[in-house]
């Protein structure tokens, strides 16, 4: 079969004969019948002005995935400039109404209200200026509803497209008797919103607690975005799939795959084109994150997640040098106050054979002075039957001095320390021990500790980082290096 160019003189529509194409342009009945069945054909007729390059294989797959009604949940990650938003957020909502899926209420969710309004404005302009689409789908009108959302209503079909943001409540959202039967979530996260655990959890709770319940039993959910963090929304959803909590299809399309194959050869025809695109990107971090879809840390990250080395079993007891507990104290119990943190670790070997095994019995909560003392006594009692020595290392500053004095009175082994550098510097000094595997972590039970040390500088709390740094500097001293803390 020959290929022909569409009416806007852009790239050819592959596999379509001149004769059939001519009939489609002239005959609305033929045109709508074919495009109703095929989202790919619909896009290349009604949204032809978006087609600047030959359609890539991965884009054809996206059209196919959109057509598959058996896929209730679809999550898509694709490189910047891939056209994913044009396909799923601009054209698919229209085809989902006009095409064979016959959706009645499409809800598009963006990160901010201004983005939602801008998207709806762009869609309205598209429908107004696209005479072919307007004749086939119209009439339509723009409305503002009681939820503060902007909508396009298609009176002939009794359907609606509404755009809203994560800032707006969508509880109880309806169009006549219809709840949203297609929900599209497009790039609702950015680097700022994914920096903290609270921010990442907030968007996940919003999706699972408000967005999904806004639909009906047969509502389709499509989430489009990027991998901004190990615990970002799409990564969280992927874990839900892996743990069989959610049935969905997850697709990832980097610009260049592991074999070096370019995903969009029609746009990037050579290595030189890729090099030009990379130079436009700005920096290596953005290139890795936005185009190769690698989860990379911020440029100032101290501890990288791939450095974390787990252990399954502790070594033979004969190699133990004892157990140490790093203690970072806090006195206030206000909601905004710091937490008291206690981390226990087994020291094994010395010098080149030294290894520190973090234990999962971590303390990380707001407690009073008496509760702090009770906790320390409890740790001592539990561990002294196992380890030859149990020593507490407590920062000697302010309120914490009172704990040191009390432990001395009770003959509990304690070492007071004075820090001689800031938190970041202390953690950076310990980083080599983590990267080399001299500090190891249990597979389970220290998730909050790992989150704090990997996300140091952006996570809301860092009390465990302080207690961990104390452990790390004990290891550095035993390894024969100069620590950044002073023992008293």
Residue pairs with C-beta under 8 A, 6 or more apart in sequence:
1 15
1 16
1 17
2 17
2 18
3 12
3 13
3 14
3 15
3 16
4 12
4 13
4 16
4 17
4 18
4 21
5 11
5 12
5 13
6 12
6 13
6 21
6 44
6 45
6 48
6 51
7 25
7 48
7 132
8 48
8 49
10 48
10 49
10 51
10 52
11 51
11 52
11 53
11 54
11 55
11 266
12 54
13 21
13 41
13 44
13 45
14 55
16 41
23 30
24 30
24 31
24 34
24 35
24 45
25 31
28 135
28 136
31 45
31 136
32 98
32 136
34 41
35 41
35 42
35 45
35 46
35 95
35 98
35 99
36 42
36 98
36 99
36 100
37 99
37 100
38 67
39 63
39 66
39 67
39 91
39 92
39 95
39 99
40 60
40 63
40 64
40 67
42 91
42 95
42 98
42 99
43 50
43 51
43 63
43 87
43 91
43 95
44 51
44 55
45 132
46 91
46 94
46 130
46 132
46 133
46 136
47 86
47 90
47 91
47 126
47 130
50 83
50 86
50 90
50 91
52 267
53 264
53 266
53 267
54 265
54 266
55 266
56 263
56 264
56 265
56 266
56 267
57 263
58 78
58 82
58 253
58 263
58 264
59 82
59 83
59 87
59 264
61 251
62 76
62 78
62 84
62 87
62 88
62 251
63 87
65 71
65 74
65 76
65 249
65 251
66 74
66 87
66 88
66 92
66 95
66 96
66 222
69 101
69 220
71 220
71 248
71 249
72 218
72 219
72 220
72 221
72 247
72 248
73 220
73 221
73 222
73 223
73 246
73 247
73 248
73 249
74 220
74 221
74 222
74 223
74 248
74 249
74 251
75 222
75 223
75 224
75 234
75 237
75 238
75 248
75 249
75 250
75 251
76 84
76 88
76 222
76 223
76 224
76 225
76 251
76 252
76 253
77 224
77 225
77 226
77 227
77 234
77 250
77 251
77 252
77 253
77 293
78 84
78 224
78 251
78 252
78 253
78 293
79 253
79 254
79 255
79 263
79 290
79 291
79 292
79 293
80 226
80 290
80 291
82 253
82 255
82 263
82 264
84 224
84 253
85 186
85 187
85 224
88 184
88 186
88 222
88 224
89 108
89 119
89 184
89 186
89 224
90 119
90 122
90 123
90 126
92 184
92 222
93 103
93 106
93 108
93 123
93 161
93 182
93 184
94 123
94 127
94 133
94 137
94 161
95 101
96 103
96 106
96 182
97 103
97 104
97 106
97 137
97 154
97 157
97 159
97 161
98 136
98 137
98 157
101 182
103 159
103 181
103 182
104 158
104 159
104 160
104 175
104 178
104 181
105 159
105 160
105 162
105 174
105 175
105 178
105 179
105 180
105 181
105 182
106 159
106 160
106 161
106 162
106 180
106 181
106 182
106 183
106 184
107 162
107 163
107 164
107 170
107 173
107 180
107 182
107 183
107 184
107 214
107 215
108 116
108 119
108 120
108 161
108 162
108 163
108 164
108 184
108 186
109 116
109 163
109 164
109 165
109 166
109 170
109 183
109 184
109 185
109 186
109 188
109 211
110 116
110 119
110 163
110 164
110 165
110 166
110 186
110 187
110 188
111 165
111 166
111 187
111 188
111 189
111 190
111 193
112 165
112 166
112 167
113 148
113 164
113 165
113 167
113 168
115 165
116 149
116 150
116 163
116 164
116 165
116 168
117 150
117 163
119 163
120 142
120 150
120 151
120 152
120 161
120 163
121 150
123 152
123 161
123 163
124 142
124 152
126 133
127 133
127 134
127 137
127 138
127 140
127 152
128 134
137 154
137 156
137 157
138 154
138 156
139 154
139 155
139 156
140 152
140 153
140 154
140 155
141 152
141 153
141 155
142 150
142 151
142 152
142 153
143 150
143 151
143 152
143 153
144 150
144 151
145 151
145 162
147 164
147 168
147 169
147 170
147 173
148 164
148 168
149 162
149 163
149 164
149 168
149 170
149 173
150 162
150 163
151 160
151 161
151 162
151 163
152 160
152 161
152 162
153 159
153 160
153 175
154 160
154 161
158 176
159 175
160 175
162 173
162 175
162 180
164 170
164 173
166 188
166 203
166 206
169 210
170 210
170 211
170 214
171 210
171 214
173 179
173 180
173 214
179 214
179 215
179 216
179 219
180 214
180 215
180 216
180 219
181 215
181 216
181 218
181 219
181 220
182 219
182 220
182 222
183 211
183 212
183 214
183 215
183 219
183 220
183 221
183 222
184 222
184 224
185 207
185 211
185 221
185 222
185 223
185 224
185 225
186 224
186 225
187 224
187 225
187 226
188 203
188 225
188 233
189 200
189 203
189 225
189 226
189 228
189 232
189 233
190 228
191 228
191 298
192 199
193 199
193 200
193 203
194 200
194 228
194 229
194 231
194 232
195 298
195 455
195 458
195 459
196 455
196 458
196 459
196 460
197 231
197 451
197 455
197 459
197 460
198 460
200 229
200 231
200 232
200 233
200 236
203 233
204 233
204 236
207 223
207 233
211 221
212 219
212 221
215 221
223 233
223 234
223 237
225 232
225 233
225 234
226 234
226 289
226 290
226 293
227 234
227 235
227 252
227 289
227 293
227 294
227 295
228 289
228 295
229 235
229 295
230 295
230 305
230 454
231 451
232 295
234 250
235 295
237 246
237 248
237 250
238 250
240 246
241 247
241 248
241 250
252 293
253 263
253 293
254 263
254 291
254 292
254 293
255 262
255 263
255 264
255 268
255 274
255 277
255 291
255 292
256 262
256 263
256 274
256 291
256 292
257 263
262 268
262 274
267 273
268 274
268 277
277 291
278 287
278 291
281 287
281 290
281 291
283 299
285 296
285 298
285 299
288 294
288 296
289 295
289 296
297 304
297 305
297 454
298 457
298 458
300 457
301 454
301 456
301 457
302 424
302 427
302 428
302 431
302 453
302 456
302 457
303 427
303 431
303 434
303 453
303 454
303 456
304 435
304 454
305 450
305 454
307 431
307 434
307 435
308 434
308 441
308 450
308 454
309 434
309 437
309 439
309 440
309 441
310 440
310 441
310 442
310 443
311 357
311 440
311 441
311 442
311 443
312 443
314 346
314 348
314 357
315 346
315 348
315 355
315 357
319 348
319 349
320 346
320 347
320 348
320 387
320 388
321 347
321 348
321 349
321 350
321 388
321 389
321 478
322 346
322 347
322 387
322 388
322 389
322 390
322 391
323 344
323 345
323 346
323 347
323 359
323 383
323 386
323 387
323 389
323 390
323 391
324 344
324 345
324 347
324 390
324 391
324 392
324 393
324 471
324 474
325 342
325 343
325 344
325 345
325 376
325 379
325 390
325 391
325 392
325 393
326 341
326 342
326 343
326 345
326 393
326 466
326 467
326 468
326 469
326 470
326 471
326 474
327 340
327 341
327 342
327 376
327 392
327 393
327 394
327 395
327 400
327 403
327 467
327 470
328 340
328 341
328 342
328 395
328 463
328 464
328 466
328 467
328 470
329 340
329 372
329 394
329 395
329 399
329 400
329 403
330 337
330 338
330 339
330 340
330 366
330 463
331 368
331 369
331 399
332 338
332 366
333 366
333 367
333 368
337 366
338 461
338 463
339 364
339 365
339 366
339 461
339 463
339 464
340 363
340 364
340 365
340 366
340 367
340 372
340 375
340 463
341 362
341 363
341 364
341 463
341 464
341 466
341 467
342 362
342 363
342 364
342 375
342 376
342 379
342 467
343 358
343 359
343 362
343 363
343 449
343 464
343 467
343 468
343 470
343 471
344 358
344 359
344 361
344 362
344 379
344 383
345 356
345 357
345 358
345 359
345 471
346 356
346 357
346 359
346 387
347 354
347 356
347 474
347 475
347 478
348 354
348 355
348 356
348 357
349 355
350 478
350 479
351 479
351 480
354 438
354 475
354 478
354 479
355 437
355 438
355 439
355 440
356 433
356 438
356 439
356 440
356 471
356 472
356 475
357 440
357 442
358 439
358 440
358 441
358 442
358 446
358 449
358 468
358 471
359 442
360 442
360 444
360 445
360 446
361 379
361 382
361 445
362 445
362 446
362 448
362 449
362 464
363 375
363 379
364 448
364 449
364 463
364 464
367 375
369 402
369 403
372 403
373 403
373 406
376 392
376 403
376 407
376 412
377 410
377 412
379 390
379 392
380 390
380 392
380 412
383 390
384 390
389 413
390 413
391 413
391 414
391 415
392 407
392 412
392 413
392 414
392 415
393 414
393 415
393 417
393 470
393 471
393 474
394 400
394 403
394 404
394 407
394 414
394 415
394 416
394 417
395 416
395 417
395 418
395 419
395 466
395 470
396 404
396 416
396 417
396 418
396 488
397 418
397 419
401 416
404 414
404 416
407 413
407 414
408 414
415 487
415 488
416 487
416 488
417 470
417 473
417 485
417 486
417 487
417 488
418 485
418 486
418 488
419 426
419 484
419 485
419 486
420 484
420 485
420 486
421 429
421 484
423 456
423 462
423 465
423 466
423 469
424 456
424 457
425 484
426 469
426 472
426 473
426 484
426 485
427 453
427 456
427 465
427 468
427 469
427 472
429 469
429 472
429 473
429 476
429 483
429 484
430 439
430 468
430 469
430 472
430 473
430 475
430 476
433 439
433 472
433 475
433 476
433 479
434 453
434 472
438 475
438 479
439 471
439 472
439 475
441 449
441 450
448 464
449 464
449 468
451 459
452 459
452 461
452 462
452 463
452 464
452 465
452 468
453 464
453 465
453 468
456 462
456 465
470 485
473 483
473 484
473 485
474 483
476 482
476 483
477 483
477 487
